[in-house]
């Protein structure tokens, strides 16, 4: 699924419930009701926090740094945290500099900038993404 809509509804008691609507590859509408019940409550709470940071226009690099600093029991390459970071980095405008970062390959300071979501050295072309 590449596109969809989150639909927020309120129950009679005032609690919020979220549904996810998208169209499958054959063009049929699919509606997942009770989206928040589908996730681990810990991750759902982190997702709500990230959503609030983005809605209040906290700069994207700051949001990524906040998420990077979160501690999880599992911190593998394909963890929830790393997946969110990878997804958010795709929205960083190419050419955005990462201040205060030294290239691990050539040692040049302040030469690291984002290209297609990857931190890349403008001096030696080193990329964290390989």
JOFEN-V656843 format. One record per residue. N is the residue number from 1. OMEGA is omega in whole degrees, -180 to 180 (NA if undefined). NEAR is the number of other ideal C-beta (glycine too) atoms within 8 Angstrom. Layout:
# JOFEN-V656843
<<N | OMEGA | NEAR> <N | OMEGA | NEAR>>
This chain:
# JOFEN-V656843
<<1 | 180 | 5> <2 | -179 | 2> <3 | 177 | 5> <4 | -180 | 7> <5 | 171 | 6> <6 | -179 | 8> <7 | -179 | 8> <8 | 176 | 7> <9 | 176 | 8> <10 | 174 | 8> <11 | 179 | 8> <12 | 179 | 4> <13 | 177 | 4> <14 | 179 | 5> <15 | -179 | 6> <16 | 172 | 7> <17 | -176 | 12> <18 | 175 | 11> <19 | 178 | 12> <20 | -179 | 11> <21 | 176 | 10> <22 | 177 | 10> <23 | -178 | 7> <24 | -175 | 8> <25 | 178 | 3> <26 | 177 | 4> <27 | 179 | 5> <28 | 178 | 6> <29 | 177 | 6> <30 | -180 | 8> <31 | 176 | 7> <32 | -179 | 9> <33 | 177 | 6> <34 | -175 | 9> <35 | -177 | 12> <36 | 179 | 8> <37 | -176 | 5> <38 | -173 | 6> <39 | 172 | 9> <40 | -178 | 5> <41 | 179 | 6> <42 | -180 | 6> <43 | 178 | 9> <44 | 179 | 10> <45 | 177 | 8> <46 | 179 | 11> <47 | 177 | 9> <48 | 178 | 8> <49 | 180 | 8> <50 | 178 | 11> <51 | 179 | 8> <52 | 179 | 8> <53 | -179 | 11> <54 | 179 | 10> <55 | -179 | 6> <56 | 171 | 6> <57 | 171 | 5> <58 | -179 | 9> <59 | -174 | 6> <60 | 178 | 10> <61 | 177 | 9> <62 | 178 | 9> <63 | 179 | 13> <64 | 178 | 12> <65 | 177 | 8> <66 | -179 | 10> <67 | 179 | 13> <68 | -179 | 8> <69 | 179 | 6> <70 | 179 | 8> <71 | 177 | 3> <72 | 177 | 8> <73 | -177 | 3> <74 | -177 | 5> <75 | 180 | 7> <76 | -178 | 6> <77 | -180 | 4> <78 | 179 | 5> <79 | 178 | 10> <80 | -178 | 8> <81 | -179 | 11> <82 | 176 | 11> <83 | 178 | 9> <84 | 180 | 10> <85 | 179 | 11> <86 | -179 | 9> <87 | -179 | 7> <88 | -179 | 12> <89 | 179 | 11> <90 | -178 | 8> <91 | 176 | 6> <92 | -178 | 12> <93 | 177 | 5> <94 | 180 | 8> <95 | 178 | 7> <96 | -178 | 9> <97 | 173 | 7> <98 | -175 | 10> <99 | 174 | 5> <100 | -180 | 5> <101 | 179 | 9> <102 | 177 | 7> <103 | -179 | 14> <104 | -179 | 4> <105 | -175 | 7> <106 | 178 | 9> <107 | -180 | 6> <108 | 179 | 10> <109 | 178 | 8> <110 | 178 | 8> <111 | -177 | 11> <112 | 177 | 12> <113 | -178 | 12> <114 | 172 | 14> <115 | -179 | 9> <116 | 176 | 6> <117 | -179 | 10> <118 | 176 | 10> <119 | -173 | 10> <120 | 179 | 13> <121 | 178 | 13> <122 | -179 | 6> <123 | -174 | 8> <124 | 179 | 9> <125 | 174 | 6> <126 | 177 | 10> <127 | 177 | 10> <128 | -176 | 7> <129 | 176 | 7> <130 | NA | 3>>
